[in-house]
Amino acid sequence: MLTRSDDLEILLTVVDSGGFSAAAEALDIQVAKVSRSVTRIEQQLGVTILNRTTRRVDLTDEGRQFIDSVRLGLQCLNQAEHDLICRGDLPKGRLRVNAASPFVFHQLVPLIHEFKGCYPDIDLEITSNEGFVDLLEKHTDVAIRIGELVDSTMHARLLGNSILYLVATPEYIRQRGAPKQVCELNYHDLVGFSEPKNLNQWPLKGGFTAKPSMRCSNGETIRQLVLADHGIGCLSGFMINKDIAEGRLVKVLESEKLVNAGCRQVNAVYYKSSSVARRISAFIDFIQPRLTL
């Protein structure tokens, strides 16, 4: 028997959100339904996909390979649906999207050409803002927010989680050495945020609040300074995964990171009564499987 695509979507949400309860909240369904879907998949396949503990879930080796294939398969399915939709009645009109500038640069801009090809009648307007955005005041239809959400008046859709990394360039490490313990960061050049201050609380064992020698108002500036050998920074994977993969940046103190605090949620938020729901849904459905968080 083939596994249904909705069960696979639920499984992916469990993996991306880090647990059954978080997935249920993100999908607005009962935890029992999430558990049944995952169990059904495992029974149909005859393998264990997730190792469950009281605090977290981890992918087995077989599960990791399966999830990679599922992502690719669902992306192909979504693409096929989009190709079909492109022949029918497409959403039209203006869609105003807001996100922090690093997210715009590294995640949204690479997708715009393909999105416009599928939805040529959506007039896309993208703005960037480093802090909280009042969607009504700023005339914004959908905002991409990174971190914990607290506004219950908004509808939110979890796009995934982005892991935080402490990084520096190979040249900086060559000159200054790689810190082996958290306390050694006090003797390094650190690049951090000017505000909000909580962004300088790095996810390290024992707790660590960075005291940057250089402070910036947005993550992209921090990234550029770190790439220019100015020190160690703590940044989300959505903006530096490619730098790490291509060797421009290296991770430091990975063994000292807190497991549960080392990632940040990425959500699309919008008002529940939005009159541009079709355009919002089209945009979110399009970008979610293509993001590289």
N, C-alpha and C positions, 0 to 999 in steps of 0.2 A: 504493500500500500504506500502510495506517495505521501510525503509530508505536505500538509497544506501551507500555502504561503503566509497565511496570517499567523500560524504557529511559528514559522521561521522569523517573522517580524518581531514577535514577542520575545523569542530567544535572543535575537540581536539586541533588543532593548535591555534585556537582563545583563548581557555582556557589557554593553556600553554604559549602563547606569551603575553597574557594580553589585546588583542584588535584586532579589525578587520584589521586595517592598518598594524599592526605588523605581523599578520597572512598572509596577502596578500603578504607582502614583503618576508616573509620566504618561501612561496610556489611559489613565482614569478607568481602570478595571480592578477587580478583586485580585488579591494576592493568590487566592486559590486557583483562579483561572490561569494566572501566569504559571503556577506550579504544574497544573495539568497539561498545559501546552508543552512545557519542557520535558515532562515525564513521557508524554505521548511520543515526542520526537525520539527520545532515547530508546523507548520500547520498540518503535518501528525500525530503528537502525540497529538495535542490539548492541549499542556501545554507550559508555558513560561520557557525556559531553562536559558536564560541570561537576567539579568537586565542591560539595557544600559544607560549610562550617557555620557556626552560630553567628559569625560576624561578616563573612564574605563568601563569594563564590569565585572559583578559579577554573579556567579552562584546562581540561586534560590535553595531552598531546594530540589525541584524535580529534578532540573538540576544536582545538586551534586550527587544524587543517580544514575541518568541516566549516567553521565560521568564515574562513577566508573564501571558500567556494560559495557559501551562501551569499556573502556580500556581493560577489561578482555576479552570481545568478540573478539576485533580486535587482541589481543594477541593470542587467540586460532586460529583465522584465519591465522595469520602470521605463527604460528607454523605448521599448516596443510600444508601451502604452502612450508615451509622449508622441511617438511617431504617428500613432493612430489619431491621437487628439489633434495633432497639427493639421489633419485633414478636415476636421469638423469645426464646430462653433467654438472658437477660442476666446478666452477672457480678453477684455479690452479695457483701455483706460490707464490712468496714471497709478503707479505703485511707488510709494515713497518708503525707502528702506534706510534704516540707520544702524550703524555698527561702529565699534572702535576702529580707528584707522588701521591698525595692524591686521585686523580681521578683513577689512575691506581690501587691503593690498594683497594679502597672501591667500585668501580664500574666495572672496567674491569676484574680484576682477578677472581671475583666470576662467570663470564660468560664464561671464556675461555674453560672450560671442555665441556660445551654444544656446544659452537661454533665449537670446533674441531671435535665434533661428527657429526655435520651437514656438515662441510667443511674440511674433513680430508686432502685434497690436497692443502690447503692454508698454506703456511709456514709463520706463524705469528711471527713478530719481534716487541717487544714493548720496547720503550725507554721512559724515563721520563725527563722532563726539566721544571724548575720553571719559565722561562721567555719566551720571544718571540723565535719562532723557524722558521728559514728559511728552508722551506721544501726541496728546491733544494740542498742547501748547506749541509743539514743533511741527504740527501737521504731518506726523509720521504714521504710516500704516502698519509697519512691522519693524521691530527692532531686534537685533541679535545681541543678547546679553550674556556675559561671561561671569560665572560665579553664582552664588546662591540667590534665589529669588525670594522677595518678601512681599510683593504687591499682589494681594489676592484678587484685585479687581481685573487683573489681566489674565488672558488665556495664554498658556505657555505650552510649547511643544519642544521636548528635549531633542536636540540634534546630535548629542553625543557628549563625550568627555575629552578634555584635552589635558594631557599629563604635563606637570611642571618639571622643568629641568634646571639644574644649576650648570651653567656652561661658561667656557672661556675658549679662546683660540689656542691652537697648538703652540703658536709663538709666545703667547703670554705664559703658558705652562712651561715652556722651555726656559724662559727667563726667570720666572718666579717659583716654579715648582707647583705640583698639584697638592692641594690640601688633603691630608689623610684623615683628619679629625675636624669636627665642627669648630672647635675652639681656634683652629689655625686660620679660620676666615678673618679673625680680628687682625691678622698681619698681612692681609691681601687688600688690593684695591677692589672695591665693590661698586657696582653700578645699579642704582635702584630708582624708585619712584619718589617724586617730590610730594605727591598726594594721590590717592588717599594713603595714609601711613600704613594701613593694614596690608597693603601689597608688598611691604618690605618684611613681612613675617614669612620667612622661608620655611618650607615643609621639612624640617629636619628634627631628628630625635632630640628630645630635651628642650625643644623650642629655641628658635633663633630669630631675633629681629635684626635685620641688616642695618648698619649705619653707613650708608653709601658715601663714598668720597665724591661721587658725581650723581646728581639727582635729575630726573627727567619727568616730563609730564605725560609721556606715552611710551608704550612698549616698543614701538618701532625705533624710537630714538635710542632706547637702551640697547636694542639689538645692533644698531649701527655702531654704537660706541664699543660694545663688546667685540664685534667683528674687527674693529680698528685697534684691538689689543689693549684697551683701556682697563680691563679688569674682568671680574666674574659677575654674571648677572643671573637672575632667576626669571625664566620666561616660559610661556606656554608652548607646547609642541606645535600648535597650529601655525606658529610663525617661524619656528626654527627646525622642524623635522627635516626639511631639505638641507639646511646648513649642516646638520649632524650627519645625515646620510652621505653628503658629499665631502665631509672632512673639514669644513671651514670652522666648525665648532666641535668641542669634545665635552662630554659630560664629566662632572666632578661630584664627589661625595655621594654617588648613587647608593652605596651601602648604608649611608646615614639618613636616608630619606624616610619620612613617615609614609607607611603604605597607604593609609586611608585618606591622608591629607594631600597627597601628591598629585591631585588632578582637580580640574575645575569644570563645572557643568557649562555647556553651551546651549542656550535656549533661544528659540524664536518666540517673541511675545507680541500680543496684539489684543485689542479690546474685543470682548466676546460678541458685542453687537455691531462689529465692523460691517459697513456696507460694501466693502471691497473683498469679501470673503473668498470669492473665486480666484481673484488675482493673488491673494495671500497664499491660498492653498497651492496654487500652481507654482508659485515661487519656492515655497518651503519643500514641496514634494520634489521639485527639480534639484535643489541644492543639497538636500540631506544626504543622498547616497554618493554624492560627488565630493563632499568635504573631506579634507585630509587633516583631521584633528590630532 
